[in-house]
Amino acid sequence: KIYFLKKKLEGIEVTKIYSIDNINLKKFSYKIFKIKEARIFTNYVECLGIIKKNFLIKEISLQQVNGKLQKSINEILKTGTPKILKKFQGNMLSITQGASGHSNYSHWLLDIIPKLILFSQKYDLNKIDYFYFSKLNSFQKQSLKFLSLNQANFIDSNKFRHVKATTVYAVTHPNYFYGHIFDAHSKLPSWIVLELRKTFINKKFLKNKNYKNIYIDRSDSIQSHCKLINNKDIINFLKKKNFKILKLSKLSFVDQVSIFVNCRKIISPHGAGLVNLVFCKRGAKVIEIIPSDHPNKVYKRISNINRLNHKYIYLKKVKKNENGDMYLTLNKLKKYL
């Protein structure tokens, strides 16, 4: 049986983070927890629990229901921890948060990397023996080279749903404080964008990818939403206007950063690839094609922080088919161009 922690326990240290390179973070109340002989349990979907003895530490545990943060509910309180416990000797940093963080490009940059940045303000990342996260994919491995992390030290949270370590570290979430994840990202703290730019706009790694005008083709996305039914017509039209057509899933992380650092005009349906707006230079022009009822305004927020010229093309959703759920007329696109 697991209970919410309501009293102080020995073996738990809490460090507060007030600033990052002269950026004031006080109003966000970030904390790093250092917990001796602690356990981590996850259902790998919307539930994460960090446990000392039989007590769930609320501030660094997570329960979502359909993307909405539940502060006073956690399924572990009902189910306990029904998975075999794998024990590790050493220091473990938990950076997992459930399905949203596993392989989504946007969540990786806006949620997971900022956790590593926050932790590094007080502790040395190289002193961590294990990072608790899902199995790394290619763009995650590439991005971690910028942080000089040993990727062999990552523990797959899908393979090991229930773990214990000599010392467990965890950071409060960088931007998800209450409500729906869409609300959280639509109010993204500006320091996250500034720190991502500082971390990844690195001449030592970047390539000469000088595409001034780009269109992001989302037709290969595994998600069926926010796709254009007449995508081929849009592509043929934009090619004549000297736009480079890109499928970001086919590009390395370094290539994506290199392209967005230099491009001046971006047209794209709403999707995770637009998080690359973090890397754009001031004044770049963005046209984001989005369903009129879509609640996530994160890329508008990033554009405001980066001082980009962002415009929406709002479209009514149409009956979804194998190609998408939006239809953009060429006349409407011409007006925005």
Secondary structure, DSSP 8 states (H G I E B T S, - for coil): --EE--S--TTEEEEEE-EETTEE-GGG-EEEEEEEEEEEEE-SSSEEEEEETTEE-GGG-EEEETTEE-SS--THHHH---S--EEEEEEEEE---SHHHHS-HHHIIIIIHHHHHHHHTTS-GGG-SEEEES---HHHHHHHGGGT--GGGEEETTT-SEEEEEEEEEE--SS--SSBHHHHHHT--HHHHHHHHHHH--TTT------SEEEE--TT-SS-SS-BTTHHHHHHHHHHTT-EEE-GGGS-HHHHHHHHHH-SEEEEESSGGGGGGGG--TT-EEEEEEETT----HHHHHHHHHT-EEEEEEE------SS-SB---HHHHHHH-
